[in-house]
């Protein structure tokens, strides 16, 4: 019994000593260049991460289970540089990048670095992130930059009892010197009846040609879903709206490709919407049409009524069903609204261009 007690005591002392001399830290947050040029709104964010203790910090607990340190990097007034890097992960660099796995939350512009390898004793490395300012903040209210927060693990030799929490955070901010090609005040997305309603507001535009609305389900692969003409040159608040009629079930991400008259462009921050199971929205075709209108992706047996409304607000066609061969309308040229009402009370409205 005494031997067992002695063994347990020795084991406990060994464990305590293992916990005694490790300290993960982050420090030296920096932005280059600072301030950031409005005409070239790119910068490199950098910080140091290390272990000031004499013992290696494992990414596993004593039983071999994953128990990593995590580091969260929150970007302010901008996003990762999507102009020069295809993915958020590619925008990350530095000598200690590969000691962590990387993920990016586009909705909050936040990186999460998860430890996947031991951190060497009494050593440090650097992390860099390619950044693009999307909101121009002034020198008096500088808010372009980032904040880094380290969360120590609990079971590995650097448990919370040994970690000096005073060096678990670092941050820095700067401002944008001069106007951005487009200064966005806001970019929002909200769901409504299975549609994505996007709205953005600019406070200043300089030689801006158009906004290309892009959609993604993973923030890596993007496709254009529409365009909106820009004001061009303005120092007034300008509001734009766009409706994406074909969102998908799950998380839908949106961003703006802001294209100047000379063909140069910038990307906005990302907005997102989460949808449950979505019933495919009916599609009107051909559109434009010479007079015959058909409806795809719809259960025609559940249609209660169909109305075609002229630009003057007159109902030029009305029926209680929508035949598979489509409906033929006799109407003048122009844009019309096709209103489809279903037996369950739902409705859909479609813009149709008649060219006959």
N, C-alpha and C positions, 0 to 999 in steps of 0.2 A: 504493500500500500504506500509506504514511504517513497519507494522508487517511482511509483506512478505519479505521486504528487510532485516529486522532484522533476520528473519528465515533463509534466504539464506546465510547471512553473518555468522551466527552461524554455519550453516551446513558446510560452506567452512572452517571455522576455525577448526571444528571437523575433517574434512578430512585432513587438513594440519597437524594437530597434529598426526593423524593416520599414516601419511607418515613420521613423524619426527624421529622415534627412532627404526629403524630396519636396520640391516646390515648383509646380508649373506656373508660368507667368506669361503675360502679354504686355508689350510696352512699345514705345517709340512710334506711335501712329503718325503718319506723314502723308502729305499730298504734294505731288509735283506734276505740273507747275502750280503755284499758288500765288496770286489768284488764277482762276481758270479763264481763258479767253472766250468771250462770247462767240467770236467767229470761228473758233476751233475748240469746241467744248469737251475736250478729252483730257484725262489726267490719269496718273498712276497712283493708286492708294497702296501704302505699304505699312507693315508693322512687324515687330519681332515677336517670336514665340520661343519659349525655352524652358529649361529645367535648371534651377539654380542649386539643387541639392546634389549630394555626392552619390546618390543611387539612381539607377535607371527607373523610369516610370513605365510600367507595363500597361498594355491596353487590355489585359486580362486579369481576372482575380486569381486567387491562389488555387482555385479549382479548375482553372483553364477556361472559364466562361468569359465572354466578352464583357468588358467593363471599361469603356473608352472615355477619355476626356472629350468634351465637345466644345467647340468655339463657334460663336455666332457673330457674324459681321453684318451689321445693319447699315445699308446705304441711305443717305439723306440727300434730297434734291437731285437725284439721278438714278441711274441703273448701271448694269454692266455694259461694256462697250459692245453692243450688238452689231455695230457697223463693221468692225474689223475682226470680230470673233464670232464663229457660227453658234457656239453654245456658251452658257455661263461658265461651265467647267474649263473651257479653253481660255477664258479670260483670266484665270488664276495662274500665278506663277510663283517662283521663289524656291529657295534651297530646301525648305521643309514642306513643300506642297505634298510630296508623295508619302509623308507620314500620316496623311489624313485622306479620307474619302470626302467628296464634295457634292453638295446638293444646293439648289437655289429655289427660293420661293418668289416667283415673279410678282405675286400680288402684294408682297410686303418688301420687295427688293432686299431680301435677307439671304445670305449664305450660311449654311451650317457645315462646319468641318468636323468630321468624326475620326478620332484617332484609330489607326489601323496598324501601327507599328510602335515599338518602344521609343520613348524620348530619351536620348542619351543623357547621362549625368553631366552636370556642370557645363551645359552647352546650350546654344541657341541658333536659330535660323530665321530667315525672313520669308514673309508671304507678301505677294503683290497681287493687285486686282486692277484690271483695266476698267476705267470708270468713264461714264459720259453724263455730263450735267444735262438734265431735262427741265429744270426749273432754275431761273436766274435769281439768286438772292444777292442783295446789296451788301456792301462792306459793313454797314451798321447792324445788319441782321443776318450775318453770314451763316448759312445752313447747308452748304454743299460739302459733303464729306462722309464720314462713317464713324461707327462706334463698334468696338470689339469687346465681347464678354466671354470669358472662359468659365466653363463649369467643370470642376474637378470630379474625378470618379470616386467611388466610395469604398471599394474592396481591394483595389490594387495598392501597392506600397505607398502611394501618395494620398491616402484617405483624407477625408475632410479635416481630421484632427491635426494634420501636419501641414496642410496647405495654407500659405499666407494669402488671405483673400484681398489684401490691399493692392496686390499687383495682378489682379484678375480682370482688369478692364483698362482700356485705353481708347482715346477718341481724338479727333481733330476735325475742324470745319474751316472752310474758306468761302470765298464769294466768287461770282462770275463778273468779270470786267468787260462790260459792254453787252448789248442785247444779243440773245440767241436768235437764229434765223426765225424761229417761232418760239414765243414764250407761252407755254401752256400754264394756265391757272389750275385747271382740273381736267381729268379724263375719267369718266365713270361708266359703268355698265350695270344694267338692272334687267331682271327678267319680267316679262309680261305676256301671258297667254302663249307660252311656248316660243316667244321671240326674244332676241337680245336687243335691248334699246341702249344705244351708245350715245353719249353726249360729251363734248369737250369744249372748253372755253379758252381762247387765246387772248392775251392782253397786249401783245405786240407781234406784228408780222413784218418781215422784210424780204421782198422779192420771193414770196412763197407762191407756188403754182397750185398745188393740190395736196390733199390728204388721201393716202391709200390705206384703207382699213384692212388689217390682216388678222387672220384667225388661226388658232392652234389648239391642240388638245394636250400638248406636252411641253410647250415653250421651246422646243427644238426645231420642229418642222412647221413652217408658216406658209399660208396661202392667202392671196388677196381675195377679198369677198366684195369689194366695192371701192368707189372713189367719191370724194366730195371736193368740189372746187373751193379754193381758198380765197380769202379777201385780197391777197397779194401784198399790199403795203398798208399797214394800219397800226395805230397806237391806241385803238379803242377796244373795249371788251367785245369779242365776237363769239357767238355761240353756234356750234355745229351739232347736227343730229344725224344719226345713221341707224337703220334697223337691219339687223341680220336675221333673215327669215328662216334660215336652216341651221340653227345650233344643234349640237349633239347631246345625247345623254351624258351626264358626268360634268367635269369641269371644262369650261370653254374659256380660253384666254384670248385677249384682243390687244393689239397695239396699233399705233399709227405710224406709217411711213410718211414723213413730212418732206415733200419734194419741192425744191426751189426751181425757179425759172431756168437756171443753168444746168439742171439735172442733178445737182448735189442733193443729198438727203440726210435726214436724221430720223432716229426712232424715238417714239415716246416711251414712257413707262408702260407697264402692262396692267390691264384691268381684267378681272375674271368674274365669271358667273357659274354657279353650279345648278344643273338641271337634274331632275329625276328622270324617269322613263318618259321619253318624248314620242308622241305619235307623229309620224312624218306629215309635214304640212303639204297640202295639195299644191300641185304645180300647174300653172296655166301654160298651154302651148298650142300652136306656135305663137310666139310673141316677139316681134310684131306679127299680125295676122291680116289676111285680106278679107276676113269675114267669118271664118269657121273657128270656133274656140273649143278646145278640148281640155279635159282636166285629168291630170295624172296624180298618183300617190293618194288616191281618195277612194273611199267606199261609196260608190255612187248610189247604193241602195239606201244609205242613211241621209241622203240630201233631202231637205224639206222644201227649199225654194232657192231660186236663182234669179238675181237681178243684175242687169247691166245698166249703169248710170252714166249719162253723158257728162261732158265738161260743164254743161249748164245746170246739172243737177236733176235732169229729167230721166225717168226710167224708160229706156228704149226697148228693153226686153225683160220679160218676167215669165217664169215657168216653175212648175212644181217638181220637176225632175231634171236630171242632167244625163242625156243619153250617151252611150259609149261612143257613138260616132260624132259627138260634139253638138254644139248648137250653132246655127247659122244666123247671123244678125245682119240686118240692113241698116247701116248707120254711116254717117259721114266720117271723114278722116279725123284722127285726133286720139287723145288719151281718154280712156274710159275706166270706170271702176266696176269690177265684177264682184258682187257680194254673194257669197254662198252660205246659206243657213242650214244647219244639220238638225236632225230630229232630237238630238240630246241638248239642244239649245246653244251649242257653240257656233261660232261664225268665223269666216275668213274673208279677207278683202284683198283683191289683186288688181294691180294696175295693168291695163291692156292697151297696146297701141294698135289701132285699126288703120290700115294704109290704103284701103280700096277707094 
